[in-house]
Amino acid sequence: MRNLLNFLLKYNNLIVFLILEGIALYLLATGNTYHNSRIVNGVQGITRGINERIANTRTYLNLREINSGLASENTSLRNKLQALRQEQSLSFIDVNDTVAGQKYRYTTARVINNSVNRQKNFFTIDKGTRQGIKPDMAVICGNSAAGMIVGCSENFSVAISILNLDFKLSARLKSNGYFGSLTWDGKNFRYVLLNEIPQHISVNVGDTIETTAYSAIFPEGIPIGTVVEPKKSGSDFYVIKVALFTDFKKLNYVDVIANLQRNERKELENRFQ
Amino acid sequence: MINSVLRLGLSGILLILFQILILNNIQFSGYVNPYVYIMIIMMIPSLTPAWLLLIISFFTGLIIDLFTGSPGMHSGATVLAAFSRPYVLRIIAPRDGYESGSALSLGVYGIKWFFIYASAIVLIHHTALFFLEVFRFEGFFRTILRILVSSAFTLGFILLLEYYRKGR
């Protein structure tokens, strides 16, 4: 105690100086919009740089896994290509359909900031409006649903993760096509809940859950997860526990899907609502 | 004692009024912005405890801030100048030290001493102030030029006022 008092006595001028200087800087930062924005921008620049560096390291450490994932994706794509070629050669017709055009456009992006331990999780990717990313685009990881873009800057975008209490997605059982709405209960990052499936149909453990085309955001049939535990609640509907395919703990490279016909469809639908 | 405190307070108020009413309205290129109110910090006698000096300087700066609409800028710079004043005084102390209770003025210690004293304080204050104002290091030399030009004008005003005080 005495030491503390001695210390305070010895440096009292310095302490008064620091306090007053602190007040002045606080006033400077809060009272002037110019200084405020400079400070906020500076701090954000620092954190963004750090985030990017962390993401870089993590990518490097996960290279082996990413490589094997890419290889398996390559094989499956090659298989599909072969299947398509076969079909075409059977009918001897080479169709170049320019009228219908392309419906979805894929853009690869890297996740540079991510969280799974909050109630409202978001992740940041390293592409933005300059690369053609816009809000309301779907984000998939590998071949399973991961989230949806909610905001973009020039070079970055923020996506709402499936692991967010505010996120709702229309999803269906692959086996029989019954659809319900998918939400997260905020408890475990590996499981989500599928509601509104009526109880008169049978749901088996291991059934695949996939996206529907109702939202005009996700393409139809993107896998989400498998049924772990269909629970009959008091009401007429199941509460189905679904294990996610996407491992949000190691989200790294994602694909952003733009629905090129979304505006056309929305305009038409809005006319009748 | 009471008399000298009153006189100090009065000249402080006059200096602040001079600053707000006249000098702040000078629109003479972006380079000339004299801030003569810093003379208040120089006039306070050497016996004053440092914490009192700091608090006086903070409120002086705050008043100027309120009238220029830039909260924190002048108070920050003035507090820094007041904090460095004891160190400046120690470095440039005359051979036989300071007489206790005497005013730190041109009349007592001579023109050479006062000029060094005033330019040190003014430069510290203006450097802090102008960098707080632009708040960036881009255009560094332009800011330095503004500091030097404004300091020269401030020093000129201060010397004039000191000669006036001495003459009375």
HADDOCK unambig.tbl for C-alpha pairs under 7 A between the chains (distance, minus, plus):
assign (segid A and resid 13 and name CA) (segid B and resid 50 and name CA) 6.18 0.50 0.50
assign (segid A and resid 13 and name CA) (segid B and resid 51 and name CA) 5.51 0.50 0.50
assign (segid A and resid 16 and name CA) (segid B and resid 51 and name CA) 6.35 0.50 0.50
assign (segid A and resid 17 and name CA) (segid B and resid 54 and name CA) 6.61 0.50 0.50
assign (segid A and resid 17 and name CA) (segid B and resid 79 and name CA) 6.94 0.50 0.50
assign (segid A and resid 17 and name CA) (segid B and resid 83 and name CA) 6.60 0.50 0.50
assign (segid A and resid 20 and name CA) (segid B and resid 58 and name CA) 6.88 0.50 0.50
assign (segid A and resid 21 and name CA) (segid B and resid 76 and name CA) 5.45 0.50 0.50
assign (segid A and resid 21 and name CA) (segid B and resid 79 and name CA) 6.65 0.50 0.50
assign (segid A and resid 24 and name CA) (segid B and resid 72 and name CA) 4.19 0.50 0.50
assign (segid A and resid 24 and name CA) (segid B and resid 73 and name CA) 6.94 0.50 0.50
assign (segid A and resid 24 and name CA) (segid B and resid 75 and name CA) 5.87 0.50 0.50
assign (segid A and resid 24 and name CA) (segid B and resid 76 and name CA) 4.99 0.50 0.50
assign (segid A and resid 25 and name CA) (segid B and resid 72 and name CA) 5.83 0.50 0.50
assign (segid A and resid 25 and name CA) (segid B and resid 76 and name CA) 6.70 0.50 0.50
assign (segid A and resid 27 and name CA) (segid B and resid 71 and name CA) 5.47 0.50 0.50
assign (segid A and resid 27 and name CA) (segid B and resid 72 and name CA) 4.79 0.50 0.50
assign (segid A and resid 28 and name CA) (segid B and resid 71 and name CA) 5.50 0.50 0.50
assign (segid A and resid 28 and name CA) (segid B and resid 72 and name CA) 4.37 0.50 0.50
assign (segid A and resid 28 and name CA) (segid B and resid 73 and name CA) 6.12 0.50 0.50
assign (segid A and resid 31 and name CA) (segid B and resid 71 and name CA) 5.78 0.50 0.50
assign (segid A and resid 32 and name CA) (segid B and resid 70 and name CA) 6.60 0.50 0.50
assign (segid A and resid 35 and name CA) (segid B and resid 135 and name CA) 6.93 0.50 0.50
